[in-house]
Amino acid sequence: MKVTRLGQATPLLSATSLGGSGGTLDPVVGGGLVPVASGSNSWSWGSNVSQIFANGSNAVLGPSVNFAAGSNITLSVSSNTLTITSAAGGGSTSYGSNSNAVASANDGGASTLASRADHVHLGVRSLAHSSNSFSGPVILTASGTLGITSPTPGTYNLSAGTGGGGGSALTVKDEGTPLATDATSLDFVGAGVVASGVGAAKTITIAGGGGGRTLNGTYGDEFTGGSLDAKWTRHNQTVGMETYAQGRAASILRVAHGAVNAAEYIYQTAPNGTNETWEAKVSWFQENVTNQMFALLMVDGSGNGIAAFVYDNANGLYLANVASHAYSSALTSNTNLKPTTSFYQSGGPVWIKLRKATGLYAASYSFDGEAYSAEVTGTPSAFTPTRVGIGRILGTNANSFGNWDFFDKTA
């Protein structure tokens, strides 16, 4: 056996190539690169760190990579460990506030969790009265005489009432227009008005007919009975034409007139005084037919005298002569205050006044019983009144209906 002694190894201090294909070692290509195997018996210059990406597409080149601390972040290195710590402090998150409510079922507070599904905070932790404590949403309900108002969102005022209604204010309107101040109580006054009721529900009863008016004991009538009062006498009008106690207040005498242009009315004995005022309220319904004269009249035994009426054809208030119980000729009129013809034909109510003075007669009318038109005056043909009454003195239709609400002597 042959033994060969080798000499001391000499270190490789420099080289210009590596085996296989890949390039030369001298000069070195690019700073910070190392030979990297790229296939069988081949190599190439490359990075010793593959790649580091920030936000997915921004490549950070190696081999040296620097970490920079952002807002509220601290970095620390120990050996080969990098520690990233939040610098915000406490690590807790508070949920909800008075200005940013969060729906919840439990008490308000803070949580160390980034998300707390069961947390609720509406700005009020609890509401307590004596030993009773309530958490979460609280509903305030008025009871008895307690009143609750909310002048601004989130503010509630509790007030004690004076009996019923929870102490709340009530807006009172006069024909749709609110009064200047709200009310906490109502006082019903006037003849024919009765307020009753023991419990919370109250009943206000207003007498029908003339709206609770006090009628003249001798001549006044609201037609609330089941037949015509004995004080009345019929002229060309029969019981069969009359229906009693009609309307919402059961205080309307409805007369179905049965002949064209016939004077059909009821009357009482007239006192024939020096100054007298008579008033009546009437409405009628006659679709698409005009020429209806429903009048308040004063005549003598032969039917001669005067009448005050509203005419739905030549629309307005008229004072006219009456001869043989029927319309004869107009003395004067006022057509300034008038509704459309359809007002009468659809049952619009009209209040009529006839005033007897020394040497003349005057008439006025109203659509509400309060505001009356200016009077029209005239002197009829000579007659001595013995009858005063209401009814139709002219009509071109045999089936018109006159609805008389009341009749009264007011002066």
Secondary structure, DSSP 8 states (H G I E B T S, - for coil): ---------------SB-SSBS-BSSS--STT-EEEEEETTEEEEE-SS--EEETTTEEE--SS------TTEEEEEETTEEEEEE-SSS--EE--BTTB-B--SS---EESSS--TT--B-S--EEEETTEEEES-------TTEEEE-SSTT--EEEE-SSSGGG--B--EETTEE-SS-BS-----STTEEEE-SSS--EEEE-STTTS----TTT-B---SSS--TT-EEES--GGGEEEEETTTT-EEEEE--STT--EEEEEE----SSEEEEEEEEEE-TT---EEEEEEEE-TTS-EEEEEEETTTTEEEEEEEETTEEEEEEEEE-SS---HHHHHBT--EEEEEEEETTEEEEEEESSSSSB---EEE--SS----EEEEEEEEES-TT-EEEEEEEEE--
